[in-house]
């Protein structure tokens, strides 16, 4: 599946999701927001692979761990870089095979550096 220049923001908090997608779009990227892992997984199944996924861990319906586990089981999704953004201790995300784990409150500069390195 070919990659495109899209970034998925998977975050259940409306304000945080809107803020992140607006910043990424302002910086010249194409960001799409999803309220949970199930919505994002549905998108992945029918669209070109994004260049990066920004993933929260604690979400309803399908949380970040469940979403990442589902991604890793699918060869065409497993190689998509993931940045975990969490309020939890960053060591709680070590098993998610993320390119980076960023703590909330989010350092936007650090996020943009990871995005630029992967997109």
N, C-alpha and C positions, 0 to 999 in steps of 0.2 A: 504494500500500500504506500503510495507516494506521500511524502510529508509536504505540508504547506506552511505558510508563515503565521498560522493561527496559534494563539496561546489560550488554553482553557483555564479558567479560574473557577475552581470547585470549592465553594465557600457558602455555608448556610446563612450567615449573617448578611442580610440585604445591604446594609450600609457598607460593610467591608468589601463585599463582592462588587458593588457599584464603584466604590472608590478605586479598587485595584484595576478593574476593567477600564475605567476612565483614564487613569494614569498611563496604563500600557498603551491604550489607543492614542493618547496625547503624544506619547513618545514614538509614535509611528508604527506600532505593532497592531495586529488585528486580534483583539481579545474578546472572548465570549464567556459569559458567566453561567454557572450552573449551581443550583441550590443543594445538590447532593450527588453522591457517586452514581446513583442509578441514572439520573438525567445525563451525566457526562458519559457514562458507558453506552447509553443509547446513541448519543451523538457519535462516539467513536466507531460504533458498528456500521454507521451509514455515511461516514465522511472520511476525507483524507486525514492522515495522522497529523496532529499538530506538532509544532516544533518543540513545545514545552507544555507541561501542566503544572499549575500552581494549586496545591492540594492542602486543604484543611483536614485535620484528623477527626475532630468531634463534630458529627453532623447526623441528622435524622435520616431515616429511610435506608441509606447505604453510607456508612461512614468511610473515612479515608483509608483505613486499614482494609476493609472489605473491597473497596474500589481498587486499591493497589494490588491486592491478591488476585482479583479477577483480571487485571491488566497483565500481571506476570504469567498467568496461565495461557494467555493468547500470544503466540509468537509475534504477530504483527503489531501488538501494543506494548510488548515487554521492553522494547528499546527506546520508547518515548521518554525523554528526560522528565523527571518529576522534582519539583521543589516543594518540600513540605513546609507549611506555615502553621505553627501551632502555639498555643498558650501553655502547653505541657512542657515538661523538661525535654530538651532536645534529644536526650538519650532514649526517650520512649519511641522515637521514630527510626532508630538505627536499623531495624529489620526491614524497613520499607524500601531499601535500595534507592534512596533519593540521591540526586546529584548534590543537593544542599538541603539543610534543615535550618529554617529561620524562625526565631522566636517572635511571638507577639508581645508587645507592640512592634510592628514590623519596621525594619530599617529599609526604606524604599530604595536608597542607593544600593544596598547589598542585593536587593531583589533585581533591580535593573542591571546590575553587573552580571548576575547569573543568566538573566534573559538574553542579554547581548551576547554572552558566550555560547548560547545554545540556539539562538534564532538568527 
